[in-house]
Amino acid sequence: VKVMSTILIIDDQKPIRNALREILEFEKYTIEEAADGFIGLEMIGNKNYDLVFCDIKMPRLDGLEFLKKVTEKENTIPIIMISGHGDIETAVQTLKIGAYDYIEKPLDLNRVLSSVKNAFDKRLLKKENSSLKKKIKDISNSEIIGESDLIKTIKKLILKVASSDAR
């Protein structure tokens, strides 16, 4: 998963972008950077990213506006918001808008890596889930064929259990 994963870092502070880049490149992720939300939006429009780190306080287009614009397009990219001016209200607000996670600066190495891992795990589960739903839909359109006593028993059991909440 890692080698193919491209992460976009949007932050107006170069030292923060460099620190995140070092952490994530060491983990074999491909990193791209944007110095503000406008550039970040443009980059997302032109390329599929697997994950985005986005600062909240930035000139021109701040992180909250960036987040709103991306989530309005029903984009499925997990976005991890980062902020040096953290308060609980801001964190809750970003999560309500659609951020995957919220991390305060100074960035903690383990917190960054666990958030990235969890975001990718969740994304993988969503893909598997939709794939399985499609398979189930395809299968449910087929019918059990056969007239043996065993097949008849199975069909009766299915009808009996189908209306219950049993697993």
C-alpha positions in Angstrom: 0.0 0.0 0.0 2.7 2.5 1.0 4.8 2.6 -2.1 1.9 3.6 -4.3 0.3 6.0 -1.8 0.7 9.7 -2.5 0.2 12.2 0.3 -0.4 15.9 -0.2 0.8 18.3 2.6 -0.8 21.7 2.6 0.8 24.2 5.0 2.1 27.7 4.6 5.1 27.0 6.9 7.9 25.2 5.1 9.5 23.8 8.3 6.2 21.9 9.0 6.0 20.6 5.4 9.6 19.5 5.7 9.1 17.7 9.0 6.0 15.9 7.7 7.8 15.0 4.5 10.7 13.5 6.4 8.4 11.4 8.6 6.3 10.2 5.7 9.1 9.6 3.1 10.9 7.5 5.7 7.8 5.3 5.7 8.0 5.1 1.9 5.1 7.4 1.0 5.3 9.7 -2.0 4.9 13.3 -0.9 3.8 16.4 -2.7 3.4 19.9 -1.1 1.3 23.0 -1.4 1.9 26.3 0.4 -1.7 27.3 0.7 -5.3 26.0 0.3 -5.8 27.4 -3.2 -2.8 25.5 -4.6 -3.9 22.4 -2.7 -7.4 22.6 -4.2 -5.9 22.9 -7.7 -3.6 20.0 -7.1 -6.5 17.8 -5.8 -8.4 18.7 -9.0 -5.6 17.5 -11.2 -4.5 14.4 -9.4 -5.8 11.6 -7.1 -4.2 11.7 -3.7 -4.5 8.9 -1.1 -4.4 11.3 1.9 -4.1 15.0 2.6 -2.6 16.8 5.6 -3.9 20.4 5.8 -3.1 23.2 8.2 -6.0 25.2 9.5 -4.5 28.7 9.7 -3.2 29.8 6.3 -3.3 33.0 4.2 -5.6 33.2 1.2 -7.7 30.0 1.7 -7.6 28.6 5.2 -7.9 24.9 6.1 -11.6 25.0 7.1 -12.6 26.6 3.7 -10.3 24.1 1.9 -12.0 21.2 3.8 -15.5 22.5 3.0 -14.7 22.8 -0.7 -13.2 19.3 -0.9 -16.0 17.6 1.1 -18.7 19.4 -0.9 -17.5 17.6 -4.0 -18.1 14.3 -2.1 -14.4 13.5 -2.3 -13.4 10.4 -0.5 -9.8 11.5 0.3 -9.1 11.2 4.0 -8.0 14.7 5.2 -6.0 15.1 8.4 -6.2 18.6 9.8 -3.2 20.1 11.7 -3.1 23.2 13.8 -0.8 25.1 16.1 -3.8 27.1 17.4 -5.8 24.1 18.6 -8.9 24.2 20.7 -11.6 21.6 21.1 -14.2 23.6 19.3 -12.0 23.8 16.1 -11.2 20.1 16.3 -14.9 19.2 16.6 -15.8 21.6 13.8 -13.2 20.0 11.4 -14.5 16.5 12.2 -18.1 17.6 11.6 -17.2 19.1 8.2 -15.7 15.8 7.2 -12.0 15.7 8.3 -10.7 12.2 9.0 -8.6 13.4 12.0 -7.2 16.4 13.8 -3.7 16.7 15.1 -2.2 19.6 17.1 1.2 21.1 16.5 3.9 20.4 17.5 3.4 17.2 15.5 4.0 13.9 17.4 5.7 11.3 15.2 3.6 8.3 16.6 0.4 10.3 16.4 1.0 11.2 12.7 1.9 7.7 11.7 -1.0 6.0 13.6 -3.4 8.5 12.0 -2.1 7.8 8.5 -2.2 4.0 9.1 -5.8 4.2 10.4 -6.9 6.4 7.5 -5.5 3.9 5.0 -7.0 1.0 6.9 -10.4 2.6 6.9 -10.1 3.4 3.2 -9.2 -0.2 2.4 -12.1 -1.5 4.5 -14.5 0.8 2.6 -13.2 -0.5 -0.8 -13.5 -4.1 0.4 -17.0 -3.4 1.8 -18.3 -2.0 -1.5 -16.7 -4.8 -3.4 -18.4 -7.4 -1.2 -21.7 -5.6 -1.5 -21.4 -5.7 -5.2 -20.6 -9.5 -5.1 -23.6 -10.1 -2.7 -25.8 -8.2 -5.1 -24.6 -10.3 -8.0 -25.1 -13.5 -6.0 -28.5 -12.5 -4.6 -29.8 -12.3 -8.2 -29.2 -16.0 -8.7 -31.4 -18.7 -7.4 -30.7 -22.0 -5.7 -31.2 -24.8 -8.2 -32.2 -28.3 -7.3 -35.0 -30.4 -6.1 -33.4 -33.0 -3.8 -34.6 -33.3 -0.2 -31.5 -31.6 1.1 -32.0 -28.6 -1.2 -35.7 -28.4 -0.2 -34.7 -28.4 3.5 -32.2 -25.6 2.9 -34.8 -23.5 1.0 -37.3 -23.9 3.9 -34.6 -23.0 6.4 -33.7 -19.9 4.4 -37.3 -18.8 4.2 -37.7 -19.4 8.0 -34.5 -17.4 8.9 -34.8 -14.6 6.4 -37.5 -12.8 8.3 -35.6 -12.9 11.6 -32.8 -10.7 12.9 -30.6 -13.8 13.5 -27.1 -13.9 12.1 
